């Protein structure tokens, strides 16, 4: 694919979003939750962990702890026991309790609705805040950049950035703000269902004609090293983030 101007890339992005929306019309956050607090807790737990594992843990966790005060006053060992099947569970338990103490002390136990307030809470970074704002409050102030979004944004030739912050900035230039939350869902769903990291199903991909397939290697005849499908384009390393399912 030849080098694109911002206008050309934006036009391609519009087609990518339309194709993915047609493919995944019900794309949504796959962390189970019924309130902003539950989504906040689930997102903190999801760091370097699959949504499936988080949902298993929160099924019982959310029955036990229903308010920020419940988490804040829980014995640390008890909270750790509820989430011990998740990686980094001790650090996450500390972050949850620090976060919920701040919620009870500074926000009346309610989850705030601004990026600044959310990122001042323990264990809450920009990605977590974007998840909560976009999905709990329908507020689009940023693009969620997890492993799938970072990886597919590279593969689709939408960014060359290697940090979540810079990837987000590049995507914000291409995606209409009212679609920032939706875009993340569409890309995450596509990454989980079609565009795997090591073995993407390019033959059946709904956006194949719009994708330069950066970093995707074709299988050659025996004895011949594999080469990139998009000739002349150097494979780029996928960016890091939360674990993939």
C-alpha positions in Angstrom: 0.0 0.0 0.0 1.5 3.4 -1.0 2.1 6.1 1.6 -1.1 7.8 2.5 -2.0 11.3 3.4 -4.0 11.9 6.6 -7.1 12.5 4.4 -6.6 9.2 2.6 -6.0 7.3 5.8 -9.1 8.9 7.3 -11.2 7.8 4.3 -9.8 4.2 4.7 -10.6 4.3 8.4 -14.2 5.2 7.7 -14.5 2.1 5.5 -12.8 -0.1 8.1 -15.2 1.1 10.8 -18.2 0.5 8.5 -17.1 -3.0 7.6 -16.4 -4.0 11.1 -19.6 -2.5 12.4 -21.5 -4.5 9.8 -19.6 -7.6 11.0 -20.0 -7.0 14.7 -23.2 -4.9 15.1 -23.4 -5.8 18.8 -19.8 -5.3 19.7 -19.5 -4.2 23.4 -17.3 -4.4 26.5 -17.0 -8.0 27.4 -16.2 -7.4 31.1 -19.4 -8.3 32.9 -20.8 -5.4 35.0 -24.0 -3.8 36.1 -22.7 -0.5 37.5 -19.8 2.0 37.0 -18.1 0.7 40.2 -18.3 -2.9 38.9 -16.8 -1.9 35.6 -14.0 0.1 37.3 -13.1 -2.9 39.5 -13.3 -5.4 36.6 -11.0 -3.1 34.5 -8.4 -2.9 37.2 -8.5 -6.7 37.5 -8.1 -7.1 33.7 -4.5 -5.8 33.5 -2.4 -8.6 32.0 -5.4 -10.9 32.3 -8.2 -12.1 30.0 -11.8 -10.8 30.3 -12.9 -14.4 30.6 -10.8 -15.0 33.7 -12.0 -11.6 35.2 -15.6 -12.5 34.6 -15.1 -15.8 36.5 -13.7 -14.0 39.5 -16.2 -11.1 39.5 -19.2 -13.5 39.5 -18.6 -14.1 43.2 -16.7 -10.9 44.0 -19.6 -8.6 43.0 -22.0 -10.6 45.2 -19.7 -10.1 48.2 -18.8 -6.4 47.7 -21.4 -4.0 46.5 -20.2 -0.6 47.4 -16.8 1.2 47.4 -17.0 1.2 51.2 -17.3 -2.6 51.1 -14.0 -2.9 49.2 -12.3 -0.2 51.3 -13.0 -1.9 54.7 -12.5 -5.5 53.6 -9.7 -7.4 55.3 -6.9 -7.5 52.7 -6.5 -11.3 52.9 -10.2 -11.8 52.3 -10.2 -9.6 49.2 -7.0 -11.4 47.9 -8.7 -14.7 48.4 -11.6 -13.7 46.1 -9.2 -12.7 43.3 -6.3 -15.0 43.8 -6.8 -16.9 40.5 -5.9 -13.7 38.7 -2.2 -12.7 38.1 -0.8 -10.0 40.3 -3.7 -10.4 42.7 -2.0 -8.9 45.7 -1.0 -5.7 43.9 -4.5 -5.5 42.4 -6.2 -6.0 45.8 -4.1 -3.1 47.1 -5.0 -0.9 44.2 -8.7 -1.7 44.5 -8.7 -0.8 48.2 -6.7 2.4 47.6 -9.1 3.3 44.8 -12.2 2.6 46.8 -10.9 4.5 49.8 -10.5 7.5 47.6 -14.0 7.0 46.2 -15.5 7.0 49.7 -13.4 9.8 51.0 -13.5 12.2 48.1 -16.4 11.2 45.8 -19.2 10.0 48.2 -18.6 6.5 47.1 -19.5 7.3 43.5 -17.3 6.8 40.4 -16.3 10.2 39.0 -17.0 11.2 35.4 -13.8 13.0 34.4 -10.4 11.7 33.2 -8.6 13.8 35.8 -10.6 12.5 38.7 -10.4 8.9 37.6 -6.7 8.9 36.9 -6.1 10.3 40.4 -7.5 7.1 41.9 -5.2 4.2 42.9 -4.6 1.7 40.1 -6.4 3.7 37.5 -4.5 4.8 34.4 -5.7 6.4 31.2 -6.8 3.1 29.6 -8.9 2.1 32.6 -10.4 5.6 32.7 -11.3 5.5 29.0 -13.0 2.1 29.5 -15.1 3.4 32.4 -16.0 6.8 30.8 -16.9 5.3 27.4 -18.8 2.3 28.6 -20.4 3.4 31.9 -21.1 7.0 31.0 -21.0 7.1 27.2 -18.3 9.9 27.4 -15.8 9.8 24.6 -12.6 11.5 25.9 -10.1 9.0 24.5 -9.6 5.7 22.7 -9.0 2.6 24.7 -5.6 1.1 23.6 -5.2 -2.4 24.7 -3.1 -5.2 23.2 -5.6 -5.8 20.4 -6.1 -2.2 19.5 -2.3 -1.6 19.5 -1.6 -4.7 17.5 -4.3 -4.2 14.8 -3.6 -0.5 14.5 -0.1 -1.5 13.4 -1.3 -4.3 11.2 -3.8 -2.0 9.5 -1.2 0.7 9.0 -3.0 3.2 11.1 0.0 4.1 13.3 3.7 3.6 13.6 3.8 4.6 17.3 4.9 2.1 19.9 3.4 3.6 23.1 -0.2 3.5 24.0 -0.3 7.2 24.5 1.0 8.0 21.0 -1.1 5.2 19.4 -4.2 6.8 21.0 -3.2 10.2 19.6 -2.8 8.9 16.1 -6.2 7.1 16.2 -8.0 10.2 17.6 -7.0 12.0 14.4 -8.6 9.3 12.2 -11.7 8.3 14.1 -14.7 10.7 14.7 -14.9 11.4 18.5 -18.4 10.0 18.8 -17.0 6.7 17.6 -14.0 6.4 19.9 -15.5 3.9 22.3 -17.2 1.9 19.5 -14.0 1.8 17.5 -12.1 0.1 20.3 -14.8 -2.5 20.7 -14.8 -3.3 17.0 -11.1 -3.7 16.8 -11.0 -5.8 20.0 -13.7 -8.1 18.7 -12.0 -8.4 15.4 -8.7 -9.2 17.1 -10.3 -11.9 19.2 -12.4 -13.5 16.5 -10.5 -13.1 13.2 -7.2 -11.3 13.4 -5.1 -13.3 15.8 -1.5 -12.3 16.6 0.3 -15.3 15.1 -2.3 -16.8 12.8 -4.7 -14.2 11.4 -7.5 -15.5 9.2 -6.7 -13.2 6.4 -8.5 -15.4 3.8 -11.9 -14.6 5.5 -11.1 -11.2 6.9 -13.9 -8.6 6.4 -11.4 -5.8 5.9 -8.7 -7.6 3.9 -8.9 -5.2 1.0 -8.4 -2.3 3.4 -5.4 -3.8 5.2 -1.8 -3.8 4.2 -1.2 -6.7 6.6 1.9 -5.2 8.1 3.8 -7.9 10.0 1.8 -10.8 8.6 4.0 -13.4 7.0 2.9 -15.9 4.3 3.8 -19.5 4.2 6.2 -20.3 1.3 7.3 -23.5 -0.2 9.5 -25.9 1.9 13.0 -24.6 2.2 12.1 -21.0 1.5 11.9 -18.5 4.3 8.5 -16.8 4.8 8.2 -13.3 3.6 5.8 -10.4 4.3 2.5 -10.3 2.3 2.8 -6.6 1.8 6.1 -6.4 -0.2 8.6 -4.0 1.0 7.0 -3.2 4.3 9.0 -4.1 7.3 7.3 -6.1 10.0 6.7 -4.1 13.1 6.6 -5.4 16.6 3.2 -5.5 18.3 2.7 -3.1 21.1 2.1 -4.5 24.6 -1.1 -4.2 26.8 -3.5 -6.4 28.6 -3.3 -10.1 27.9 -5.2 -11.7 25.1 -7.9 -14.3 25.5 
